[in-house]
Amino acid sequence: GAVVSQHPSWVICKSGTSVKIECRSLDFQATTMFWYRQFPKQSLMLMATSNEGSKATYEQGVEKDKFLINHASLTLSTLTVTSAHPEDSSFYICSARDLGEGITYEQYFGPGTRLTVT
Amino acid sequence: GNSVTQMEGPVTLSEEAFLTINCTYTATGYPSLFWYVQYPGEGLQLLLKATKADDKGSNKGFEATYRKETTSFHLEKGSVQVSDSAVYFCALSDRGGSNYKLTFGKGTLLTVNP
């Protein structure tokens, strides 16, 4: 149980184009999903917190107009990187909290999406 | 703000060696503490957790004890295996916010040789 998937697992796009990454909770409902960015040999940096049916909360320094997050249902959140540039190349990871677990601090992580902007 | 500092790697051990990866934290209030593991090509998996002082989390032979007095949560395993090769992340969750955001350490790459 508690499986989170991401699609695509890797994507290459040209500079100036937009890319959408999907995060799905497969066997549970998630009111809250998180989007992280991981640079090579570095830790995960929280980009934003996404709550179903409301606007995402972005961390300081993260451009909300560049990284569009939509959490339209209890099982799906999307991250769209708009007008991508080479510096946006990174490993993007999502996680989800299980609605049914009540007060729990555990997040279930997706396998990540490798984005390369050429 | 919250922060997690963990031992920098990489760490290379022989099979059956003893493992310690140090982790200390700074937080307001009483955070929950976690160790996550990331195997090559996979997402992060929760390895163990502790939600209050003196709690010991354990899983798959790994252990870590929540030490409030030293603000530490060191990861240990008595006898590592080649299959334990992965990146290990120490993390804390701030109970103050309803979303329970995680703050991660930088990760420690462990390589276990046969």
Interface residues (C-beta under 8 A of the other chain):
Chain A: V4 Q6 T32 F34 K41 Q42 S43 L44 L46 T49 N51 T57 I93 S95 R97 T104 Y105 E106 Q107 Y108 F109 G110 P111 G112
Chain B: S32 F34 Y36 G41 E42 G43 L44 Q45 L46 K49 T51 F89 S93 R95 N99 Y100 K101 L102 T103 F104 G105 K106 G107 L109
